[in-house]
Amino acid sequence: MLAQHVGLTALGALLVLDAGTVAPVTAKYRVDQTLTQEIDATSAGKGKQSLSFSTSSFLTLTLTDSVGGRAVRVVVDSMRADSTAPIPSTVFDSARGAEYHGFLSAAGRLSELEIVSSSAAAAQVQGFLADFFPWVKAGVKVGERWADTTARTTASGTDSVVVKRIVAYQATGNETRNARKAVRIASQYSSNVVGTQPTPNGPAKVEGTGTGTGIYFVSPDGGYLGGDWQLQSSLKISGSFANDPLPINITQTTKVTALK
């Protein structure tokens, strides 16, 4: 699926401080996502096609003090999808216990996650987890602005797609979230997509752009309290199977809930 092309590259070894310094911090989240994909394949003689499905994931995140920030461990407690999902339910069932590692810098920026479990299901569902944790900053003040630029590559055989994204953040207000003080962060996304993807009718070139907005909440000590965002992508896929590029529109919504 084109919408799941969010690359997760390898991360170097983490240098952990002595175990006696600060106890690890554990948080649990529920991640609800909906994906809608529409393809106009009229020029290929197949008319318009659409796909829409939803997933729900329950995750445990553990943060351990490390040099320059915190080591991050994410474990999938459970994952399920509705009956219209193109991925078999057995894959989501097998993803239970899948583990990913990353690094949260002192500035609150999470590195890309690395799969550390050997389950094939872990690789198949990693795209659902890539964006659940945004840039969090301890002590952020209302009015602050910052930005982030990323380039993620998904590569498997002849399938290679690069997504370059720029995200602008602004702290817009103080609120109470889950009975905790929180700063409301607004985000705006823009992206560029280019790459190749195999199809049943031969190799295809993929390119296009995307935009999006989001809102999330951060506690004064840098705790992530959840949020939601929406991404829209306008892509084109071309190859020998069609005289003209086929337009593809993708809408992706994500809601993250911090669990007590």
Secondary structure as the mmCIF struct_conf table of DSSP 4:
data_model
#
loop_
_struct_conf.conf_type_id
_struct_conf.id
_struct_conf.beg_label_comp_id
_struct_conf.beg_label_asym_id
_struct_conf.beg_label_seq_id
_struct_conf.end_label_comp_id
_struct_conf.end_label_asym_id
_struct_conf.end_label_seq_id
HELX_RH_3T_P HELX_RH_3T_P1 LEU A 2 GLN A 4
HELX_LH_PP_P HELX_LH_PP_P1 GLY A 12 LEU A 14
STRN STRN1 VAL A 16 VAL A 16
HELX_LH_PP_P HELX_LH_PP_P2 LEU A 17 ASP A 18
TURN_TY1_P TURN_TY1_P1 ALA A 19 GLY A 20
BEND BEND1 THR A 21 VAL A 22
STRN STRN2 VAL A 25 ALA A 41
HELX_RH_3T_P HELX_RH_3T_P2 THR A 42 ALA A 44
TURN_TY1_P TURN_TY1_P2 GLY A 45 GLY A 45
BEND BEND2 LYS A 46 LYS A 46
STRN STRN3 GLY A 47 SER A 66
TURN_TY1_P TURN_TY1_P3 VAL A 67 GLY A 68
STRN STRN4 GLY A 69 ALA A 81
TURN_TY1_P TURN_TY1_P4 SER A 83 THR A 84
BEND BEND3 PRO A 86 ILE A 87
HELX_RH_AL_P HELX_RH_AL_P1 SER A 89 SER A 94
TURN_TY1_P TURN_TY1_P5 ALA A 95 GLY A 97
STRN STRN5 GLU A 99 SER A 105
TURN_TY1_P TURN_TY1_P6 ALA A 106 ALA A 107
BEND BEND4 GLY A 108 GLY A 108
HELX_LH_PP_P HELX_LH_PP_P3 ARG A 109 ARG A 109
STRN STRN6 LEU A 110 LEU A 110
HELX_LH_PP_P HELX_LH_PP_P4 SER A 111 LEU A 113
STRN STRN7 GLU A 114 ILE A 115
BEND BEND5 SER A 117 SER A 117
HELX_RH_AL_P HELX_RH_AL_P2 ALA A 120 VAL A 125
HELX_RH_3T_P HELX_RH_3T_P3 GLN A 126 PHE A 128
TURN_TY1_P TURN_TY1_P7 LEU A 129 ASP A 131
BEND BEND6 PHE A 132 PHE A 133
TURN_TY1_P TURN_TY1_P8 ALA A 138 GLY A 139
TURN_TY1_P TURN_TY1_P9 VAL A 142 GLY A 143
STRN STRN8 ARG A 145 SER A 156
TURN_TY1_P TURN_TY1_P10 GLY A 157 THR A 158
STRN STRN9 ASP A 159 ARG A 177
TURN_TY1_P TURN_TY1_P11 ASN A 178 ALA A 179
STRN STRN10 ARG A 180 THR A 199
TURN_TY1_P TURN_TY1_P12 PRO A 200 ASN A 201
STRN STRN11 GLY A 202 VAL A 218
TURN_TY1_P TURN_TY1_P13 PRO A 220 ASP A 221
BEND BEND7 GLY A 222 GLY A 222
STRN STRN12 TYR A 224 SER A 238
BEND BEND8 GLY A 239 GLY A 239
TURN_TY1_P TURN_TY1_P14 SER A 240 PHE A 241
BEND BEND9 ASN A 243 ASP A 244
HELX_LH_PP_P HELX_LH_PP_P5 PRO A 245 PRO A 245
STRN STRN13 LEU A 246 LEU A 259
#
